[in-house]
């Protein structure tokens, strides 16, 4: 048994110190000091033998007249919290550029069997600056056989203004298809829409749907129509793109009224130099280029889309704000967003605004749904 002297005390130990690592030796020494300080006041005038038994993972001290004291020598690992870089965490934190979301594309989740894409929080410029209005007018006149477009048609996009999207949300990856809408009809909750030669296949978007019918369908899916600003942000992102894919259009990126547009020959607005490959409605997901920065397809063309927002240039002008324009009970004019198979290039722009009465329907009126992210 080895003997150690410290502060006038005799210390005995019946294990070999040399078999213990240097870190543990230091730990034991520091524990010695602490323990001896604790008992020194009561034993300063007497010689006391303190026995210390060292085990691989513990240290037990025996002081005559006292209960043994055991201390663990097992080191508790010190861990540094790993930052959560999951897509939903980043979405909640927000992004400042479209490219920041690219590593997470496509981030898709199914809700009631329908694919939705996640839109992260962030900021963007909603609407059009004056030069963008000028560009829109030029696009319109280029497609108008009579070149009689007027600037006033686009002034409802002004003034351009910043919008802070504080929370992420989900939006349908595609426009609601005929097959998806029919599922709701089969339950008896949704109404049948009038037959249309421009939407006959299950994978084509549903058309001839009113705003009220679109709202009912989204609510059946435990979702809702997107607000106007949600729709525009999902199409443009923090980069404020003019089209979902960028700032220029070559003519084959989205389904719009082009050289083979299947409409009356008297229709004035045709981009005759363009060819998108379809005379009328295309199946959803037909254009790899018509994808927004979050992976939502056909936000530029195919069908114009109902959103929840009231269109009223007397009461609810820009800037967009929470001021009653999201009242879902009023039968009134509602905003339509996106272009369609019989609309020209200027309507395909992501900042373009259109309108329809809430009970209106038409051959190019469709929609998609949105929903808030879970807390």
N, C-alpha and C positions, 0 to 999 in steps of 0.2 A: 504494500500500500504506500503510495507516494505521499509525502508530507509537504505542504506549502505554508509558508508563514506570511501573514499580511496584517498590518496594523496591530501586531502583538497577538493575533489569534492563531491558533493552530488549525490548519485546514487539511482534511484528508480526502483522498479521491481514489476510488478503486477501479477506474477505467483509464485507458491510455490516452492522454491528450494528443499525442502524436498522430493518432488515427483519425483525428477530426480535421476537416478542412480549415484553411486559414480564416474564411469568413465566419465559420462557427466558433473558432477560437476567439476571435475578436468579440463575437456576440456573448460568449461565455464570460469573458473578462469584464465586459460592460455590465453584465448581469451580476457578477461578483460584487463590483463596486456598488451597484444599486442596493443589493441585498445587505451587504455589510454596513452601509450607511443606515439602513433601516434598523439594524439591531445594535449598532455600536453604542448608542446612548445607554442601553440597558446592560451592556456587558463590558463597558470601558474599564471597570475596575477588576474584572475577573478574566481568567483564561478560559475560554470556551472553545470546545472542539466543534466545529461546524462541518458536517459531512455533506458532500455534494456528489450526487450520482448522475453521471452523464450518459444518456441513452442517445441513439441516433436522432431521435426527433424531440427529445424533451430533456429538461434539467430539473432535478428534485433536490431541494435543500432541506437538511434536517438541523434544526437548532434546538438544543436541549430545553425542555419546558414549553415548546411551541409546536403547533401543528406543522407538518411538513408543507413546504411551498413548492409547487410544480409550475414550471414555465415551459411553454412550447418553443422549440427551436425551428419549427417548420416555417419557412419563409412564405408569406402570402404574396403571390405574384402581383405586381403592380401593373395594371392594364390601362392603356390609353384608349378612350372611346374612339371607335372608328367612325369617321363621318359617314352618314347615310347618303350614298350617292344614287339611290334607287330613283327610277323615273318619277314616281309619285312625290318623293321628297324634293327633287329638283323642281318639279312642277309647282309645288307649294312655295318654294323659295322664289321662283320666278326666273325668267331669262331676259336678257337685254338685246339679243340678236337672234334671228331665225336659226343661224348655224349652231347655236348652243343647244338646240333641241335635236339636231341631227343624230347624235349618238344613240338616241332612244327610239328612233323611228324603225319600224312602225310600232307605236305603243297602243295596242288594241285590246279591248275587253268586250266581252259579250254581255248584254243585258237583255233578258227575255229573248235570247236567240238572235239578237241584232248586234252587229259589230259597231262599236263606237271608238273614236280616237280621243286621246287626252290632249287638252289644250292647256299649256302651262300659264301661270300668272305672268304678268309683264305689262309693258306700256306700249302704246302705238298712237299714231296720228290718225284720227278718224276723219273722214271726209276728204275734200280736195282743196289744194291751194289754187290760186288763180291761174297759174300756168297749166295745171292739170285740167282745169275747166276748159281752157283754150284748146288743149290737146284733144279733149273729148269732143268738142265742137268740130274740130278738124276731122276726126274719125267719122263722126256722123255725116258730115258733108261728103266725105269720100265714098260712103256707102249709099247716100241718097241720090237717086237718079235726077232729082230736081235741085239738089244742093240748097234746100230751103230750111236746114236745121237752124235753130236759134239758141243763143247762149242761155237764155232763161230756162231752157229745159234742164240744165245741169246745175243751176245755182242753188238748188236744194241740197247740194253736197257741201255747201259752204256755210260758215267758215270752217276750215280745217282746225281741229282742236285735239289736244292730248287727252287720252283716256287711260286711266290706271285700272288694270284688271287685277284686282287684289287676290282673287281666288281662282284656282284652276277649275276646269269643268270638262265634261264629255260632250262630244258632238258626233252625230252619225257619220260613219265613214263614207257612206253613199247616200244619195237621195232614197227616200222610202220607195221600195219597189211595189209593183202590182201584187206580187205574191205575199209580201209582208203585210200590206194593207188588207188583203183578203182574209188573213188570219183573224184580224179584228172584226171584219164583217161577219165571219162565221160564228163569232161569239154572240152576235146580236148587238154589240156595243157601237160599232161603226156602221155608217150608212153606205150603201152601194153608191158608186159614182157613175155618171152617165157613160155609156160606151163611147169609145173613141178609136178612130183608125190610127191615131198617133201614139197609142199605148195599148198593145194587145198581148205582149209576151210577159211571162212571169218575172223576168229579170230586167224589164224596162221600168223606169220610174212611173209611179201612179200619177195620173193627171186628171183634169176635170174635178179637182178636189177644192172645196171651199176652205177658207181660213178656219171656220168652225169645225169642219170635218178633220182638218189637219190637227187642230188642238185636241179634239176628242181622241184621235188615234194616239198621239203622244202621251196623253194622260193614261190611256189604257196600258201603255208600256211603262207606267210609273216614271215618265219623263215629261218634257214640255217643249214647246217651240222655243228656239233660241231667240234672245233679244236681238235687235238690230246691231248693237255694238258687238255682241258675242259672235254673230255671224261674220261681221267684217274683220274682227280680230283673227278669227280662225282662218280666214282667207288670206290676210295680208301679213300678220305678225308684226313684231317690232321693227322689221325692215320697211314696213309701209309699202309693200309691193303693189303695183297697179293691177297685175294679173296674178293669180295664184302661183304661177311658175316664175315670174319675173316682171320686168318693166316693158317688154316689147312683145309683139305678136306677129308671127309669120303667117298664120292662117290655117294651120292644121293641128293646133294644140287643144282645141275645144270644139264642141258641137254648137255651131252658130249658123246664121243664114249666109250661105256662100253660093258658089256657082251652081250647085245642084240642089238648092233649097226648094223643098217640096211645098210651095205655096203659090197663090194666085200670081200670075205674071204681072199684075198691076201693082204688086207690092213694091214700094219705093226703096226699101232699105235692104240692100243685098251687097255683100262683099264679093263681087264677081271674080276677083283675082284670087280668092281663097278656095281651098277644097279640103274639108275636114273628113271626107270619106263617107258621110251619111247624108241622105236627102232630108230625113226627119229625125225622129227620136232614135237615140242609140241605147243599147243596153248599158246599165250602169257599169262603171269601171272600164269603159272602152278606150279611154285616153290615158296613157301613162304620163303624158305631160300635164294633164289637167288635175294635178295634185297640189294641194296647198302645203305649207310648211309643216303642218301637223299630220299630213297624210289623208286629209279629206278629199274625195274625188268629186269631179263635176261641179265645183263651186263656180266655175265660169260659164259653163254651157249646159246643154240638154234641156232642163226646165228651169224657169224662174221659181224661186222658193219663198213661200210664206215665212215671215218671222212674226214674233209676238207684238211688235211695236206699232202703235197708232201712227198713221201718217196724217198730220194736220199742220200745214205751213202757217196757219194763223196762231195756233196755240202752242204747238210743240216744234219749234224751229231748232236748228242747231245753235249752240253745242248740245249734244245729247246729254241729258241728265235725268235723274230719277225725280220726275215731276208729274206723274200721272199718265205718262205716255205708255206705260205698261199695264194699264187697266185692261183686264182680260174679259170684262163683262159687257163692254160696249159693242153694239153693232155699228161699225164705222169703217173708215178707210184704214187699211193696214199696209205696212211696208212689204214690198217684194224685193228680193235680192238675187243677184246673179243673172246671167244671160240665158238664152234658150235657143233651140234649134231654128227658130225663125226671127231671132234678134241679131242685129249686126254687131260689129266689133266694139263700138262705144258702150253698149249695154253689158258686154262681157266683163268690163272693168270691175274690180272688187269694190270700188268706192261708189259705183253707180247705185242710184235709188229709183225704185219704181213703186207703184201702188196698185191696190185692188180693193174693192169693197169686200167686207168679210163674208158675204154670201155669194160673191162672184166665183165662177169657175171658168176654166178655159183649157184649150189643147196643150198649152205649155206651162200650166200652173201646177207645181208640185211642192215638195217640202222635205225637210229632214228634222230630226228631233235633237234635243240637248238635255243634259241633266247635270245637276251640281255634283261635285265630288263628295264622297262620304267624309264626314268629320274625322 
